[in-house]
Amino acid sequence: MLVRIAVIAVYFLALVLIGFITRRRRHKGPGEYFLAGRSLGGLVLITTMAATNFSAFTIFGASGAGYRDGLSFFPIMAFGTGFMALTFWLVGRRAWRMGVDYQLVTPSELVQHLYGSRSVAALMALVLVVFTVPYIALQPMAAGGVLGQLFGLPHWIGATMVTAVIVIYTLRGGLRAVAWTDVFQGILMVSVMLLALAMVVSFHGGWSTALATALEQEPGLFSRPGLQGTYTPAIWFSFLALWFFCDPMFPQLFQRFYAARGEKTLGRTMLLYPLICTVAFAPPVLIGVLGHISAPGLTPKEADGILALLMMNIGGNLVGTLVLTAGLAALMSTLDSQLLTLSSIFGRDLWPVVTRRRETRISTARLFVVILAGLGLLVALTTDATILDLGVTAFTGLAVLFPTVLFGLYLRRPRASAALASIISGQAVVVAFHLGALPTLGFLSAVPAMACSVVVYLAVHLYTGPLGHPSVTRSQVLMILGFGAIFVLAHDFWRWEEAGPIVLGIPAWCWYFVGLSAAQMLLTGYLLRKAKPLPPSGTTT
């Protein structure tokens, strides 16, 4: 027990110290506190991007899904999340340019500038807050389970402890502290998860033996639609489309676009992201699959704890605690960013509407950090949903915002009426599906919701005037066609219900998706070599 306490105490202390060390004595306005002076570059940007996106959903949700459904979940997350990096260029580069030119801080401020409408900005801010709170709740929910496994603490005590530590260093240092703790936590997460996979494989007789045993016991783990028949072609398409639409709308990820040092930094992040996603998602999914060998028969809710269960049985006090600490690193590196970003949205987009003040002090934004942390903790302690279910609910609501941002950036005269209609109708569909009032036709509810938001936007835009020519170049069209071909190839429905051939213990169809991610990186490298810097906002591209 002393070893476990020491490991967790050192980890928490390191986070708090990083927060204090990286804090600037004087915050020179919101650009420093919320965006680290728009100076994140190289290793810091790509690590904070990844660590912010990889949460409890990545470690505990992915291992749980690997247990419930098998290797089907690996391409959905590794390729699907990596493919989303294309939006770093489609959305992120232009958002960065406008952020620099107009000193924007929140996603809603970009929308207000694009549409000239306070109503659109306020509606977007409200949606961001409402659907990020369930995502916030994932983190203390998983944290309570981890600390419960380590120390036998009641779930609410573990969740509260982790939330309190995050609030302390986030309040102290702003994004600069969050980014540097992300570097620490991201490296810890990936390296220790690789160690965890090695331990599980070794415990079950080595790579070939372990995977062969799992295949013999549960063949459904190695083919699609998966052990429970979850990943039908319609659900497969739904998830790949969902990540592309929703991930860039995560407010904590979107704000990183503003914080980048420049276009080249965003480009390098886009280039390496598919590789990082492959390395990050493979260990938890494989651990979930191998969990069937020594812990069969878990319920769907219990499956989310398979990583903690295996590590405490296999790793012993020191190594087992280190691995679970990596899980804490994943969830904490997301929660701190979510709290900081939502506090900026509350302080800059919503609170001024209520109080009729133009400016909100940073001290007020810090108060919102505490309030939002408490709200997320409350949801975590009262929900019965699995990590995957809770995450998909949050992701669907955020995905509806994507057309408003994308069309606003590329249409020459985007109209506020189209944006309002798109967001309201899309969210209405989300609510209707949640209440069971509409059939999904085999898809996730995100697909009809996203389709509705796109169609309604274009319909209202055309009804109120001509569409006009989008501000895209010939090279950009060719780029979209190339990446579109990769997305189409990711729907290899002809291989459904096939486990073999097996290559190095893994089905060939899994390696196929690793190859698609590699192709994406090659195409990205070509794009970056040919791309020209964006001119200042307001000039002709």
N, C-alpha and C positions, 0 to 999 in steps of 0.2 A: 504493500500500500504506500509506503514511503517513496518508492521509486515513481509510482504513478503521480503522486502529489508533486514531487520534484520536477518531473517533466512538464506537467501542465503549468506549474508556477513559473518555471523559467520561460516557457512559451508566452504566457500572458505578460510577464514582466518585459520581455523583449519587445512585444508590440507597443506597450505603453512607452518604453524608452525611445523607440523609433519615432513615435508621435511627438515626444517632447524635443528630441534632437533636431528633427526636420522642421519644427515650427519656426516661422519667422517671428521676430520680436514684434514687428508691426505688420499687420495685414494691410497692404496697400489697396484696399477696396475689394470688391467681390471677385475681380479677376485673379487675385492672388489666393484668396481663401477657397473659392470654388473651382478654380481652373489652374492652380499652381503657376500663375503668371503666364499661362499659355506657352510653357517651356518644356513640356515633356517630350523626350526624344529617345531614339534608340531602344535600349533594353528596357527602360522604365515604361515607355508607352506600350510596347507589345506585351510586357508582363502584366501591367495593370489592366490592359484590355482583356487578356485571357483570364486573369484571376477574377476580374469583375464579372465576366460572363460565366465562369465555371464556379458553380455554387454547391450547396448541399444537393441540388438536383444532379450535378455531375457525379459526385462521389457516392452518395447514398441512394439517390434516385436511379442512377445508371446501374449500380450493382444490384439493386432490387429488381429493376427491369430485366437485367441479365438472368437473374434467378427465375423470374416468372416466365420470361419469353425466350431467352437464349440469345444467340449471336445476332438475331434479327435486329436487335436494338443498336448494334455497333455501327453499321453504315448510316442509320437514321441520324445518329448523333455525330459521329466522326466526320462523315462526308457532308451531311446536311448542315451542321454548324460551320464547318470549314468553307462550304460553298457560299454561305452568307457573307463571307469576307468581301465578295464582289460589291456589296453595298457600301463598304468603306470608301470605294471609289465613286460609285454612283451618287451616294448621298453624303458621305463623310467629307469628301474633298471640297464640295461646294459649300457645305455647312461650315467647314473650317475657314474658307475664304471669306464668307460673309460674317463669321464670328469675329475675325480679325478686323475687318473693315468697319463693322458697326458695333463692336464691343458687346456681342451677344453672350449670354451666360447660360440660358435655359433653352430647351427645345421649343418651348412655347414662344419665346421671343423671336426665334427664327420664323415661325409661322405667322406671327403678328407682322413682321417686316415684309414677308412675302405677299400677304393678303391685305395688309393695311386694315385689319379688323381686330379689335380687342375681343369681340365675341368669339371668334374662331380660336384665338390664343387661350382665352379662359376655358373654353370647352375642352381643348386639348389638354391643358394643365389638369383639369378635373379628372379626365379619363386616365391620364398618366398616374395620378395619385391613387385613384380607386383600384386600378388593376395592378399596381405595383405593391400595394399593401399585402395581398395574398402571397406574392412572391417573397416579400420581406418575411412573412410568417414561416416560410420553408426553413429559414436558417435557424432560428431558435428552436423550432420543432425538432430538427435533426440534432442540434446541440444538446438538447435535453436527453435524447437517447444515448448520445456518446458518453456524456458525463455520468449518466445512469449506469452504463455498462462498466465504466471505470471505477466508480466509487459507490455505486448503489444508492445514489442520490435520487430523491423524487424528481420526476420529469420537470416540474416547474422551477425547482431550484437551479438545475443545470442550465435551463434556458435563460433564466434571469441573470445568472452569473456571466454568461457569454455576452448577452446584450449589454450589460453594465460595462464590461471591459471595452467593447467597441465604442460605446458612447463616450467614454473617457478620452480615448486617443483621437476620435473624430472631432470632438468639440475642441480639442487642444490645437490640432495642427491643420485642419482642413484637408484639401485634396493632396497637398504635398505630403502630408503624413500618411494619408490613405494610399497614395501611389507607392511610396517606399515600403510600407507594410505589405502591399500587394506583391512587390518584388520578393520580399522575404517569404511570404506565404505561398506564392506561386511556385517558387523553386522547391520549397519544402513539400508542397502537395505532390508535384510530379515525381520527384526523386523518391519519396517515401512510398508512393503508390506502386512504383515499379518494384521497390523492395517487397512490398506486400504481395504482389503477384508472384514474385520469385519464391517467397515463403510458402504460399499456398500450393504452387506447382511442386515444389520440393516435398512438401508434406504428403502429397498424393502420388509420389513415385517418379517425379520428373515430368517434363513437358509432354512427351509422346504418350506415356502411360496415363497421366492424369486426363488428358483430352480424350484418349481412346476409351477410358473408363466412363467418362461423362457421356460420350457418344453411345456407348453400349447401353448405359442405364436409361438415358433419355434422348433418343434420336431427334426428337422434335426441337431440342435446343440448337441443333446445327442446321436447320432448314427454315425456310419461310413458308407459312406465316407465323412460325414460332410455336413453342410448346402449347400455348393456350389458344392458338389460332388468331392471335390479335392482329398481326400485320398483314392484312389483305392488301391487294394492290391499291384499293381506294385509301386505306389508312396510310399506306406507305407514301403515296403522293401527298396526302394531307400533311404529314409531318415535314416532308422536305419543303413544301411550299410555306408551311407555318414558320419554320426557322428563318427563311429568307425574308418574310414580311415582318415578323415580330422582333427578331433580335436587334436590328438597328433602332427599333423604337423603345428598347429598354432605356429609360432616361439616364441611368448611370453609364451606359455604354455610349449613348448619343453625346453626352457631355464630354467624353474623352475626345471626340472629334474637335471640339473647340480648344482643348488643352494641348493638342499636338504642336510640336515646334514648327512643323511645316508639311508641305505636300509629300516630300520625299520620305519623311518619317511615317506618314500614313501609308504610303506605297509599300514600304518594307514590311509594315505590319500586315497588310493585305497579302503580300507574297508568302510570308511564313505561317500565316494562320492555319491553313489546311494541315500542315505538318504538325503544328502544336495540338490541334484538335485530335488528330489520329493518335498521337502519343498519350494525350490526356484521357481519352475515352476507352482505349483498349484495356487497360488494367482493371477498372471497376467492372466492366461488362464480363470479362473473362473470370474474374473472381466470383461474380454472381453465378455464372455457368458452373464453375467447379464446386460451388457451395452445395450443389445437389449430392455430391459424393458423400459428404460427411454430415449434412444437415438437410435431409429430404423432408418434404411434407410441410413446409412452412406456409402459412396463410399469406395472401398478398400484402397485408399490412406488416406482418412479421418479416417479409422478404426485404423490406427497406433496412432492416438491421442485420442483414447477412454479413456485411463487412465487419461490423463490430463483433459479431458472434464468432466468426472465424479467427479474427486477430487475437482475441482474448484466449481462445483455445489453443492456437498454434504459436503465437509469437511470444508468449510469456509477458512478464511485467514490462520490461524496458521496450522491447521492439513492438509489442502489441500497443502500448501506450503511444509510441512514436507514430505508428500508422493511424491510430484514431485521431491523433493531434493533426495529422495531415488532412483528415476529414474536417476537423474544426477550421483549419486554415482555408479550405475551400469555401466554407459557408461564411466565415467572418470577412473574407476578402470581398465578398459580394454584399453582405449586409452593410458594411461601413460605407460603401459607395452609394447604395440605395438610400441610406439615411441622409447622406450629404446632398445628393442630387435632389431628392424630394424636398428637403428643407429649402433649397434654393428656389424650387418651383413654388412652394408655399409662400416664401418670403417675397419673391419678385413678381409672381403672376397672379396669385389668388388673394393674399392678404391685402395688397394695395387696392384691389377691387372692393373688398369689404370695408376697409378703413378710409378709402378715398385719398390715400397718400401715395405720392409718386415713388418714394424711396423707402426701403425697409432696411433697418440696421442689421448688421451681421449678428448682433446679440439676439435679435428676434429670430433669425434663422436658426441659431443654435438652440433656442427654445423648442423650435419645431423638430429638431433632431431628437430631443428627449421625448416629445409627444408621439412622434411617429414610431420610435423604438417601442414605446409602451403599447401602441396600437397593434403593431406586428406581433409583439409578445402575447397579447390577449388573444389574437386569432390563432396563434400557434397552440395555445393551451386549451382551446375550446373546439378545435376541428377534429373530425374523425377521418378526413380524406388522406389518401396516400400522398407521398411527395410528388409522384408523377401527375396524379389527378389535379392536385392544387396548382402545380406549375402550368399545366395545359390551360386551366381556367384563366390564369393571369395572362398567359401568352396570347390567347385568342382575343381578349379585349384590346391589347396593345397593337396587335397586327392590323386592326381596322384603321389605325392612324396612318399607315404607310402610304396609301394613295394620296392623302392630303399633302404629305411632305414631298413625295417624289414628283407629283404633278406641279406642285408649287415651285419646285426648283427648276423644272424644265420647260413648263409652258410659259410663253412670253407674257401673257396677261391672265394669270390665275384668278379665279373669282371666288370671293368669300362665300357666296351662296352655294357653290358647288362643294366647297370644303365642309360647310355646316351640314348640308344634306347627306354627304358621304359618311361623316362621323356618326350622326344621329341614326341614320338608317342601319348602318353596320352594327352599332351597339344594340339597336332594337332587335336585330336578328340574333345577336349573342344572347340577349335576355330571353328571347322566345325559345331558343334551343335549350337554354338552361332550365326553363320551366316545362320542357317537354311539349311545347305547343307546335313544333315543326319537326318533320322527319329529317334525319341526316342523310338518308339514301346511301348509307355505308361509309360516308366520309366523316372526318372530325367536323364538329360544328364550325371550326375556323374557316373551312373552305367556302361554304355558302356565305358566311359573314364577310370574308374578304372579297368574294365575287360581287356581293351586293354593294360594298363600299366603292369598288372600282366602277361598276356599271352606273351607279347613281351619280357619282362624281362626273363622269363623262357625259351622261344624259343631261344633267343640269347645266353643265358648262356649254354644251351645244345648244341647249334651249335658250340660254341667255346671250348667245352670240357665237361667232365662228370660233372653231378650235384654234386656228392659227398654226404656224409651223413650230414644232418643238425645237428648242435651241440645242440640237445635237448635230454632230459632224458625221461625215461618212465613216471615218475610222471608228467612231463610237458605235455606229450601227453594226459594223463588222465585228466589233468586240462583243456586242450583245448576242449576235448570232453564234459566235464561237462558244461563249459561255452557255448559251441556250442549248447548244448541241450536247454539251457535257451534262446538263440537267436532264435532257431527254434520255441519254444513255444510262442515267441512274435509275431508270424505271425498267429494269431487266425482267419483266414479268414472265418471260419464257423459262426462267430458271426457278420459278416457284416450286415448292415441295421437293426440291433436290438438295440433298446434303452433300453429295460428292460432286466431283472428286475432292479428296482431302489432300492438301498440300501443307506439309510441316504441321500437321495436326489441325489446321484451320481449313474450312471449306473454301474452294476456289472462288466462289462468289464474293466472299469477304475480301480476298486479295484484289479482286476486280475493282472494288471501291477504293482501295488504297491506290490503285493505278489511276482511277479517275481523279483523285485528289492531287496526284503527281502531275497529271495533265493540266489541271487547273493552275498549278504553280508555274508550269512552263508557259502557259498562255498569259498569266499575270506578268511574268518576267518580260515577255515580249511587249505587252501593253505599256509597262513602265518605261521601257527603253524608247518607245515611240511617242509617249505623251509629252505634251508641252505644258508648262505651268499655266495655271488659270490667271487671267488678268484680274485686276481689282474689280470689285462688284460695280455694276452700272456701266461697264464698257462692253463692247461687242466681243463675243467669244469666237 
